[in-house]
Amino acid sequence: MTENKHTPGPWSWYTDYNEDNVFAVWVEAPDVTRKTANICVADCSWVELLEEAEANAALIAAAPDMYEVLEDLLKYKGVMSDESVARARSAIAKARGEK
């Protein structure tokens, strides 16, 4: 397996509002070299987008955990269908930025 290059988890997310009620949804990933690596998921005043932006942030924040679980599952590929093994490998490659 290729070495992980992403910021290690755990990641978290939060919503931040300014005085004009404009929201920003952030994913925060602790990084020992930069203190934190923040990703802005949404930054706008459309409240209708808040629920979707928070759901996206929750999914992004769970990515390191899901990545680790997929790698662990591949250790037991004998009990997984060939299709599931292929999908897990594909998802891991996609997460690594591989084609």
Secondary structure, DSSP 8 states (H G I E B T S, - for coil): -----S--S--EEEEEE-TT--EEEEEEEEETTTEEEEEEEEEES-GGGHHHHHHHHHHHHHHHHHHHHHHHHHTTGGGS-HHHHHHHHHHHHHHHT--
